[in-house]
């Protein structure tokens, strides 16, 4: 099993409706492949995503993502073998940092706005968790600056 992390820039900003439709589609597709993970969208066109699962399936999905015309500058940040998933319960967690009201959407993750993280994430940090925390810290700082 591997964990793959990438960042990409959207060709254009996505509307709330487009993001909701994408989230539903991604969750369905990933569940059928046994892939879990976390996807973050900053509201300005930048995505960062962690994919976890069978090596061949995750790499195949990443290749599809790399060729998706909705993305530009798809950059692999890391790929490593893992024994345990960092996001086992999230078929695809999602947080839009532009404050779209998506909290009631199935698959929505409020990871970035939590003041205290769950014990299992704190006790078992992985590269993905460290990256998510880095993203959270820097996005909050950037957004505070206006």
C-alpha positions in Angstrom: 0.0 0.0 0.0 1.2 3.5 -0.8 0.5 7.1 0.0 0.9 9.5 -2.9 0.7 13.3 -2.5 0.4 15.8 -5.3 -0.4 19.5 -5.8 -2.0 21.0 -8.9 -3.4 24.2 -10.2 -6.9 24.3 -11.8 -7.3 25.8 -15.3 -10.0 28.0 -13.7 -11.7 28.4 -10.4 -14.5 26.0 -9.6 -18.0 27.0 -8.5 -19.6 25.4 -5.4 -21.8 23.3 -7.6 -18.9 22.1 -9.7 -17.0 21.2 -6.5 -19.9 19.3 -5.1 -20.4 17.3 -8.3 -16.7 16.5 -8.4 -16.6 15.4 -4.8 -19.6 13.0 -5.3 -17.9 11.5 -8.4 -14.4 11.2 -6.7 -15.9 9.5 -3.6 -17.8 7.0 -5.7 -14.8 6.2 -8.0 -12.3 6.0 -5.1 -14.5 3.8 -3.0 -14.8 1.3 -5.8 -11.0 1.1 -6.1 -10.3 1.0 -2.3 -8.6 4.4 -2.4 -8.9 6.8 0.5 -7.4 10.2 1.1 -7.9 13.8 1.6 -8.3 16.6 -1.0 -7.9 20.3 -0.2 -9.0 23.1 -2.4 -8.1 26.6 -1.5 -10.9 28.4 -3.4 -8.4 30.1 -5.7 -7.5 27.1 -8.0 -4.9 25.1 -6.0 -5.5 21.5 -5.1 -3.5 19.3 -2.8 -4.4 15.7 -2.5 -3.3 12.6 -0.6 -4.2 9.3 -2.2 -3.9 6.0 -0.2 -4.3 2.4 -1.3 -3.0 -0.3 -3.6 0.2 0.9 -5.3 -1.0 0.0 -8.8 -4.4 1.5 -8.4 -3.1 4.8 -6.8 -0.5 5.2 -9.5 -3.0 4.5 -12.2 -5.4 7.2 -10.7 -2.5 9.7 -10.5 -1.7 9.1 -14.1 -5.4 9.9 -15.0 -5.3 13.0 -12.8 -2.1 14.1 -14.5 -3.8 14.0 -17.9 -7.0 15.6 -16.7 -7.5 18.9 -18.7 -9.0 20.6 -15.6 -5.5 20.7 -14.1 -2.2 22.3 -14.9 1.1 22.0 -13.2 0.4 18.6 -11.6 3.4 18.0 -9.3 4.1 14.9 -7.4 5.2 15.8 -3.9 5.8 12.4 -2.4 5.1 8.7 -2.7 5.9 6.2 0.0 4.9 2.8 1.2 2.6 2.8 4.2 1.5 0.1 6.6 -1.6 2.0 7.8 -3.8 4.7 6.2 -3.8 8.2 7.6 -7.3 8.8 6.4 -9.0 5.3 6.6 -12.6 6.6 7.2 -12.6 9.3 4.5 -13.2 8.0 1.0 -12.3 11.5 0.1 -12.2 14.2 2.7 -12.6 17.7 1.4 -12.1 21.2 2.6 -12.6 24.3 0.5 -10.6 27.2 2.1 -12.8 29.8 0.3 -15.6 29.2 2.9 -18.1 27.6 0.6 -21.0 26.3 2.9 -20.3 22.6 2.3 -20.3 21.4 5.9 -23.4 19.2 5.4 -22.1 17.6 2.2 -21.2 13.9 2.5 -17.5 13.6 2.4 -16.8 17.1 3.7 -13.9 17.3 6.1 -13.4 20.1 8.6 -9.9 19.0 9.4 -8.4 22.4 8.6 -10.7 24.3 11.1 -10.3 21.9 14.0 -8.6 23.4 17.1 -7.8 19.9 18.4 -7.1 16.9 16.1 -8.1 13.4 16.9 -5.8 11.4 19.0 -4.9 8.8 16.3 -3.8 11.5 13.9 -1.6 13.1 16.5 -0.1 9.9 17.7 0.6 8.5 14.2 1.8 11.4 12.1 2.8 10.6 8.5 4.1 12.7 5.7 0.6 13.3 4.7 -0.5 14.7 8.1 2.6 16.8 8.3 1.9 18.2 4.9 -1.7 18.9 5.8 -0.7 20.7 8.9 1.8 22.8 7.0 -0.9 23.6 4.4 -3.3 24.5 7.2 -0.8 26.8 9.0 0.3 28.6 5.8 -3.2 29.0 4.4 -4.4 30.5 7.7 -1.4 32.9 7.7 -1.9 33.9 4.0 -5.7 34.4 4.5 -5.1 36.5 7.6 -2.9 38.8 5.6 -5.7 39.5 3.2 
